[in-house]
Amino acid sequence: MASAFSIARLSLSASRRLPSLYSHCPGPVISPRWLSTSASRWANSKRDQWIRQDEELDEELVDEVPPDLPREEKINAQVRQLMKFGFGAKEARESALSLVDAEEEDRENAGIEDVMSDAEEKDLEEELLAISLGPKPNRQSLWYDEDDPETFTKEHAQFDEDDMTSMAHGKLEEVREMRHYCRLIVWEMPLLSKFRKPFALPKSDEVLRWRYTTYMGESHPAQKKVVVQFAVDDMGLTPVQADKLRKLAGPRYDPAMNMIKMSCESFEFPAQNRRHLSDLIDKLVAEAKDPTDTFEDVPLDLRHKPMPTKPRFPIEWRLTDERRRQLEEQRKATALAEDKRIEEGCLVDGKLALKNFLSRLDAKEELAKKVLEKAGQVDVQFPIPAMGGLGSGGGGSSSTTKSSIDWMREKTRSWSRR
């Protein structure tokens, strides 16, 4: 059975008002600013108050006089204001006059500047409008076409046809340059003969060969390169030290020439590159003479310089004494067989066969000529006019007419048959 206290508590909770629920989230109190990245701030009442006080103080100090007042009233108003700040009557009068004159002068200048600025703005607007509209169409042209911009050329003086073309001027410049060098060859080169020196073989201590690259009359990035070359045998080393020097040089060693070649272009000037190579060679020679490690266990790597191999004739293909005897016997047997064919007449002589063939052709040609000559003689002795075919009674047409020689040939054939 429920107690009285529990019943009272249930009735009290049922009659209590429930809190109101929002159907949507309330909007912000401060409206967001468009295209703003800074946070909104509340207005500072004290700051606004200070700003208003400063403005009031400035108004009290300046207290501009209305521009519509007459000149004397403006002067008197300025005098009163200046006397408030402790100026005397005379000083205030002079200062007021200068202030009023300056104000009027500024107003006149401002009016002139406004007029000028208005005129400039108007001109600028007209120019912009003309640019936007473009050039006016030419009513006299075909289809109102615009002028071709390629035809807009600068007007120069009329050409008198008394000058050469640019190509001709270039050719003349080449001729001048050639003549300049010819003069140098004739007049300047012989003077260099006094600087010549006789050729002398390099000394034993001059083992390094230096090579430079020089470009006359121009600056080239390749002219700083220096190349040095020296033979290993000229360095005065023992065989062990020479082998070590070859191994230290690596791919810079040429086994075909037995020389080491190095180059340097790391520095700006050739003298610096030469000094660097000289120091490097000294270090290599000193390292090669170091007896602590002779590199005898390291093989000499020559893969950077493949040596060309010359093919040799195989030993198996060489002729032996037995093979020579076999070849001699075969040649003797072949010669005996040919001699036997010659004796028997079985051997065909190519020259003789060709001669016989040509003689037979000549005989046939001569026989044909004789037959033609005989036929011509018969035709001359017995001239027979052209007539129709045999048995036609002379009534043959022109398409079936035959010459007298053909008729004679057919007649001889018929007689031979009889």
Buried (B, 14 or more C-beta within 10 A) or exposed (E): EEEEEEEEEEEEEEEEEEEEEEEEEEEEEEEEEEEEEEEEEEEEEEEEEEEEEEEEEEEEEEEEBEEEEEEEEBBBBBBEBBBEEEBEEEEBBBBBBEBBEEBEEEEEEEEEEEEEEEEEEEEEEEEEEEEEEEEEEEEEEEEEEEEEEEEEEEEEEEEEEEEEEEEEEEEEEEEEEEEEEEEEEEEEEEEEEEEEEEEEEEEEEEBBEEEEEEEEEEEEEEBBBBBBBBBBEBBEBEEBBBBBBBBBBEEBBBEEEEBBBBEBBEBEEBEBBBBBBBEEBEEBBEBBBEEEEBBEEEEEEBEEEEEEEEEEEEEEEEEEEEEEEEEEEEEEEEEEEEEEEEEEEEEEEEEEEEEEEEEEEEEEEEEEEEEEEEBEEBBEEEEEEEBBBEEEEEEBEEEEBBEBBEBBEEEEEEEEEE
